[in-house]
């Protein structure tokens, strides 16, 4: 399911609400809270460090196939590369939001092209 969020400081809160409803019946409360935290971090990063898409918004995807929950946040930026990321907190600037995702997600990654997408997956069986 795709949602369009404003490229604004209100977007992380909106995304948290959407994610909470989406995962409420899928996972235990603790794991649901982790997904909501990761969603908040990725949407906040898109607003703070990315650019809006052509329509002035950012994309927010939630998908469930009974085995895996997939989340993606899409913005119009292109400047993020894995070799420039700091996920250990030792360099400046640290990428705290991605550090959270790296710690909590079963898998995550970047898709770069016309738009930038940062995604993560949670295995439902493990949850």
Buried (B, 14 or more C-beta within 10 A) or exposed (E): EEBBBEBEEEBBEBBBEBBBEBBEEBBEEEBBBBBBBBBBBBBBBBBEBBBBBEEEBBBBBBBBEEEBBBBBBBBBBEEBEEEEBBBEEEEEEBBBBBBBBBEBBEEBEEEBEEBBBBBBBBEBEEB
